[in-house]
Amino acid sequence: MLVCASASAEPEVQRGTVRGVIALSRNGESIANRSGVLVYVVGFDEAPPPITADVQQRGKRFIPPLLGITAGQKVAFPNGDPFYHNVFSPSLVRQFDVGQYRAGESRSRVFPKSGVVDVYCNIHPQMSATILVLPNRRFALTTRDGSFTIYGVPVGRWKIYAYSRRAAKPVGTEVDVRPGRTAVVDLTVTETRSDFRHPNKYGESYRDPGKYP
């Protein structure tokens, strides 16, 4: 049985490592570049790190398009484009609207609750990102070959998931973490989502999407 616990005071010697490879498929075919899948362990809580995470806005894109953070952490949205942006989220986990702001400026928000937060720009409909707010710090993004390593996982039997923005839901299994040992977990994620179309912050269709730079 899985139990929720606090791992903040546990000595590092009582922790282990989880590593593995994520296979990625779309339309029945394997995907060569498997970078950017978020792999995370749940079942225990940790305090957020004392740093602010960044979601950059450059070239009418959010970078990174998928960000993992710990509940209670702050995220900044700096505008690196030579025109205005307006970051917002309709997600129930963390609804927000930072308003319109110019190049070189930044806005930030704290994310106190775990869950999935979809982020958009009210000016540019092609811009979308996802922030996955997690209960602890034990997560990692896959590299191009699909590999990942998560260090400092508390000893115990936990759930581990792999999350892609283009998949219908996370794929998960159980992992048994032992002191000073490395557990190996391989998972397969099937992507089915082809686009991220969405209404603007008023719940309406975007008007004149080609009007703005």
Residue pairs with C-beta under 8 A, 6 or more apart in sequence:
2 43
2 157
2 158
2 159
2 174
3 43
3 156
4 43
4 44
4 45
5 43
5 44
5 45
5 154
5 156
6 44
6 45
6 46
7 44
7 45
7 46
7 136
7 154
8 45
8 46
8 47
10 154
10 155
12 152
13 179
13 180
14 154
14 155
14 179
15 151
15 152
15 153
15 154
15 155
15 177
15 179
15 180
16 153
16 155
16 177
16 178
16 179
16 180
16 181
16 182
16 183
17 149
17 150
17 151
17 152
17 153
17 181
17 182
17 183
18 41
18 138
18 149
18 150
18 153
18 160
18 175
18 177
18 182
18 183
18 184
18 185
19 147
19 148
19 149
19 150
19 182
19 183
19 184
19 185
20 39
20 147
20 148
20 184
20 185
20 186
20 187
21 145
21 146
21 147
21 148
21 186
22 34
22 37
22 39
22 142
22 146
22 147
22 148
22 162
22 186
22 187
22 188
22 189
23 30
23 34
23 146
23 186
23 187
23 188
23 189
24 30
24 31
24 34
24 37
24 146
24 164
24 188
24 189
24 191
25 31
25 188
25 189
25 190
25 191
26 166
26 190
26 191
26 192
31 191
33 144
34 142
34 143
34 144
34 145
34 146
35 141
35 142
35 143
35 144
35 146
36 64
36 65
36 66
36 141
36 142
36 164
37 141
37 142
37 146
37 148
37 162
37 163
37 164
37 189
38 66
38 68
38 132
38 139
38 140
38 141
38 142
38 162
38 163
38 164
39 139
39 140
39 141
39 142
39 148
39 150
39 160
39 161
39 162
39 163
39 187
40 68
40 132
40 134
40 138
40 139
40 140
40 150
40 160
40 161
40 163
41 136
41 138
41 139
41 150
41 153
41 158
41 159
41 160
41 175
42 134
42 135
42 136
42 158
42 159
42 160
42 161
43 156
43 157
43 158
43 159
44 135
44 136
44 154
44 156
44 158
45 71
45 135
45 136
46 70
46 135
46 136
46 137
46 138
47 70
47 72
48 69
48 70
48 71
48 72
48 73
48 137
49 70
49 73
49 137
51 73
52 73
52 74
52 75
52 76
52 108
53 67
53 69
53 73
53 74
53 75
53 76
54 75
54 76
54 77
54 78
55 62
55 63
55 64
55 67
55 75
55 76
55 77
55 87
55 119
55 129
55 131
56 62
56 63
56 78
56 80
57 63
57 77
57 78
57 79
57 80
57 81
57 85
57 87
57 121
57 127
58 80
58 81
59 81
60 81
60 121
60 124
60 126
60 127
61 126
61 127
62 119
62 121
62 127
62 128
62 129
64 129
64 141
65 128
65 129
65 130
65 165
66 129
66 130
66 132
66 141
66 163
66 164
66 165
67 75
67 129
67 130
67 131
67 132
68 131
68 132
68 134
68 139
68 141
69 75
69 111
69 131
69 132
69 133
69 134
70 133
70 134
70 135
70 136
70 137
71 111
71 112
71 113
71 114
71 133
71 134
71 135
72 110
72 111
72 112
73 110
73 111
73 133
74 108
74 109
74 110
74 111
75 108
75 109
75 110
75 111
75 131
76 106
76 107
76 108
77 85
77 87
77 98
77 106
77 107
77 108
77 109
77 119
78 105
78 106
79 85
79 101
79 102
79 103
79 104
79 105
79 106
80 103
81 103
82 103
82 213
83 102
83 103
83 212
83 213
84 100
84 101
84 102
84 103
84 123
84 212
85 100
85 101
85 121
85 123
85 124
85 127
86 97
86 98
86 99
86 100
86 101
86 121
86 122
86 123
86 201
87 97
87 98
87 107
87 119
87 120
87 121
87 122
88 96
88 97
88 98
88 119
88 120
88 121
88 122
88 201
89 95
89 96
89 97
89 117
89 118
89 119
89 120
90 118
90 120
90 198
90 199
90 201
90 203
91 115
91 116
91 117
91 118
92 115
93 111
93 113
93 114
93 115
93 116
93 117
93 133
94 109
94 111
94 112
94 113
94 115
94 117
94 131
94 133
96 109
97 122
97 201
98 107
98 108
98 109
99 107
100 122
100 123
101 107
111 117
111 131
111 133
113 133
114 133
114 134
114 135
115 133
116 130
116 131
116 132
116 133
117 130
117 131
117 132
117 133
118 128
118 129
118 130
118 198
119 128
119 129
119 130
119 131
120 127
120 128
120 129
120 198
120 200
120 201
121 127
122 200
122 201
123 212
124 209
124 212
125 197
125 198
125 200
125 206
125 209
126 209
128 196
128 198
130 165
132 139
132 163
137 152
138 150
138 152
138 153
139 150
140 148
140 149
140 150
141 148
142 148
142 162
153 177
153 183
154 177
155 177
155 178
155 179
156 176
156 177
157 174
157 175
157 176
157 177
158 174
158 175
158 177
159 172
159 173
159 174
159 175
160 172
160 173
160 174
160 175
160 185
160 187
161 170
161 171
161 172
162 170
162 171
162 172
162 187
162 189
163 170
164 189
164 191
165 193
165 196
166 191
166 192
166 193
166 194
167 189
167 190
167 191
167 192
167 193
168 190
168 192
168 193
171 187
171 188
171 189
171 190
172 187
173 185
173 187
175 183
175 185
176 183
177 183
199 205
199 206
200 206
